[in-house]
Amino acid sequence: MEKQLATTLFESLASGVRLDVFRLLVKNAPDGLVAGEIAVLLALPSTNLSFHLKALTQSGLLSVTQEGRYQRYRANLVIMQELIAYLTAECCAGNPDQCFDTELTADCCKS
């Protein structure tokens, strides 16, 4: 992943509402949710939600498919995994497999 794409993704998630939407869709992967379900579950007005869904879709974090008169949104799990890999690629001196072992992480990341 390139730095510019990572920056774009982080900018898109910098809104609390968008972060909530993305996390909800990750939780409901792979099926996703229609916009109305997202609005109800997060107690958001549909006009406000529409703005956030558009931003997340434009960044590539969400995909959208038309289902009759509804739009179903799904989290892009591949790009999420790529972003996590980008963040951890240099962990523990380039050994990211050690980053998730709490003992080793504590040892390698001591100040």
Contacts in CASP RR format, 6 or more apart in sequence:
PFRMAT RR
TARGET T0000
AUTHOR 0000-0000-0000
METHOD contacts of the structure
MODEL  1
MEKQLATTLFESLASGVRLDVFRLLVKNAPDGLVAGEIAVLLALPSTNLS
FHLKALTQSGLLSVTQEGRYQRYRANLVIMQELIAYLTAECCAGNPDQCF
DTELTADCCKS
1 82 0 8 1.000
1 83 0 8 1.000
1 85 0 8 1.000
1 86 0 8 1.000
6 83 0 8 1.000
6 86 0 8 1.000
6 87 0 8 1.000
8 59 0 8 1.000
9 59 0 8 1.000
9 60 0 8 1.000
9 61 0 8 1.000
9 79 0 8 1.000
9 83 0 8 1.000
11 59 0 8 1.000
12 18 0 8 1.000
12 55 0 8 1.000
12 56 0 8 1.000
12 58 0 8 1.000
12 59 0 8 1.000
12 60 0 8 1.000
12 61 0 8 1.000
13 19 0 8 1.000
13 22 0 8 1.000
13 61 0 8 1.000
15 52 0 8 1.000
15 55 0 8 1.000
17 42 0 8 1.000
17 44 0 8 1.000
17 48 0 8 1.000
17 49 0 8 1.000
17 52 0 8 1.000
18 52 0 8 1.000
18 55 0 8 1.000
18 56 0 8 1.000
20 42 0 8 1.000
21 38 0 8 1.000
21 42 0 8 1.000
21 49 0 8 1.000
21 52 0 8 1.000
21 53 0 8 1.000
21 56 0 8 1.000
21 62 0 8 1.000
21 73 0 8 1.000
22 56 0 8 1.000
22 61 0 8 1.000
22 62 0 8 1.000
22 75 0 8 1.000
24 33 0 8 1.000
24 38 0 8 1.000
24 41 0 8 1.000
24 42 0 8 1.000
25 32 0 8 1.000
25 33 0 8 1.000
25 38 0 8 1.000
25 62 0 8 1.000
25 73 0 8 1.000
25 74 0 8 1.000
25 75 0 8 1.000
26 75 0 8 1.000
26 77 0 8 1.000
26 80 0 8 1.000
29 74 0 8 1.000
29 75 0 8 1.000
29 77 0 8 1.000
30 74 0 8 1.000
30 77 0 8 1.000
31 74 0 8 1.000
32 72 0 8 1.000
32 73 0 8 1.000
32 74 0 8 1.000
32 75 0 8 1.000
33 41 0 8 1.000
33 72 0 8 1.000
33 73 0 8 1.000
34 67 0 8 1.000
34 70 0 8 1.000
34 71 0 8 1.000
34 72 0 8 1.000
34 73 0 8 1.000
35 46 0 8 1.000
35 49 0 8 1.000
35 50 0 8 1.000
35 53 0 8 1.000
35 70 0 8 1.000
35 71 0 8 1.000
35 73 0 8 1.000
36 46 0 8 1.000
36 49 0 8 1.000
36 70 0 8 1.000
38 44 0 8 1.000
38 49 0 8 1.000
38 53 0 8 1.000
38 73 0 8 1.000
39 45 0 8 1.000
39 46 0 8 1.000
39 49 0 8 1.000
42 49 0 8 1.000
44 52 0 8 1.000
53 62 0 8 1.000
53 64 0 8 1.000
53 73 0 8 1.000
56 62 0 8 1.000
56 73 0 8 1.000
57 63 0 8 1.000
57 64 0 8 1.000
57 73 0 8 1.000
60 76 0 8 1.000
60 79 0 8 1.000
61 75 0 8 1.000
61 76 0 8 1.000
61 79 0 8 1.000
61 80 0 8 1.000
62 73 0 8 1.000
62 74 0 8 1.000
62 75 0 8 1.000
62 76 0 8 1.000
63 73 0 8 1.000
63 74 0 8 1.000
63 76 0 8 1.000
64 71 0 8 1.000
64 72 0 8 1.000
64 73 0 8 1.000
64 74 0 8 1.000
65 71 0 8 1.000
65 72 0 8 1.000
65 74 0 8 1.000
66 72 0 8 1.000
85 96 0 8 1.000
88 96 0 8 1.000
88 99 0 8 1.000
89 96 0 8 1.000
90 96 0 8 1.000
91 98 0 8 1.000
91 99 0 8 1.000
91 108 0 8 1.000
92 98 0 8 1.000
92 99 0 8 1.000
92 104 0 8 1.000
92 105 0 8 1.000
92 108 0 8 1.000
92 109 0 8 1.000
93 108 0 8 1.000
98 104 0 8 1.000
98 105 0 8 1.000
98 108 0 8 1.000
99 105 0 8 1.000
99 108 0 8 1.000
END
